[in-house]
Amino acid sequence: MKQASDETEELRADFLRCCHTSDWTLPARWLYDHRGSELFEQITHLPEYYPTRTELDLLREAADALRASIGAGRMLVEFGAGSAAKTPALIKAINPTRYVPIDVSGDYLRESSAVIMERFVDLEVTPVEADFNRAVPLPQCHRRLPIIGFFAGSTIGNLEPLQATDLLRRMGETLGKDALLLIGMDRVKPIEVLQRAYNDSQGVTAAFNLNLLTRVNRELGVNIPVADFTHEARWNAARARIEMHLVANKDLSFSIGQERVTFTAGKSLHTENSHKYRFEEARMLLRCGGWDPIQSWSAPDDWFTLFLAKRDVLEEYFQDGDDNCVAQ
């Protein structure tokens, strides 16, 4: 488990690096402290936010096909588990022997894991607090289990395509050469739908975004005037993505350690991307990341797609890593 001091130093390094670059971009993972995770869970229930309910509907509708393609008795490893809201539908479909949720927000991870344990009393649940952007050692078990990875919520879209490719490869290292991966990807759709989804009428997404500054203030001892920033969601057509920004309403300055940081009015802190993929682009991304897409399920309006993929044969040839679940 990562120590709080290590996490704080990583946040400090990322924030200072952000302040010294021209594009003022901070990794999206810092949005997800305990409060950020709670706010994101609220976002998933908003009427404007389509991804969660669309993906959940797909999991339920594809239950029989998933059961036939994946089979029972696997180790289910969920990357960025969060509230694990969609996980019960997958557990019911494939009946895994063990569930290993991975998330960087430890308290929130343990809370959601407790809910799963209470609901599925015969399922072995082993939460792992870790940053899944790196290869994560999986808990050992008494017998070798086939593994299925689950990456829900189109979270892969938060990364630049090259970063997403690297993440898919790290997931392959975590899961092992014989693993499967079930991954959700958000598709290109009308701009007005996207704008509503990331700028909801109740202001929950704005609170989620602004909470990042509150976290920086709390953990780094900074004095950023949070009330002087405004949440903004922008559509970047050239890169087919929604961008979340925090825009300064006036000229501002604050201190972080010995450094003085200045924000001019209108300047923005870029906090998150959400890339949208066309069907063949999504398949190509998986292939570039070392995964061979073998099956897919799309929403009727093609707004969202679930892909089932297996480790690419050539990827297995070039990587001779050991299985993550070893017999003891």
Secondary structure, DSSP 8 states (H G I E B T S, - for coil): ---HHHHHHHHHHHHHHHHTSSS-B--GGGG-SHHHHHHHHHHTTSTT--HHHHHHHHHHHTHHHHHHHH-SS-EEEEET-TT-SSHHHHHHHH--SEEEEEES-HHHHHHHHHHHHHH-TTSEE--EES-TTS-------SS---EEEEE-TTGGGGS-HHHHHHHHHHHHHHH-TT-EEEEEEEB---HHHHHHHTS-TTSHHHHHHHHHHHHHHHHHT----GGGEEEEEEEEGGGTEEEEEEEESS-EEEEETTEEEEE-TT-EEEEEEEE-B-HHHHHHHHHHTTEEEEEEEE-TTSSEEEEEEEE-HHHHHH-----SS---
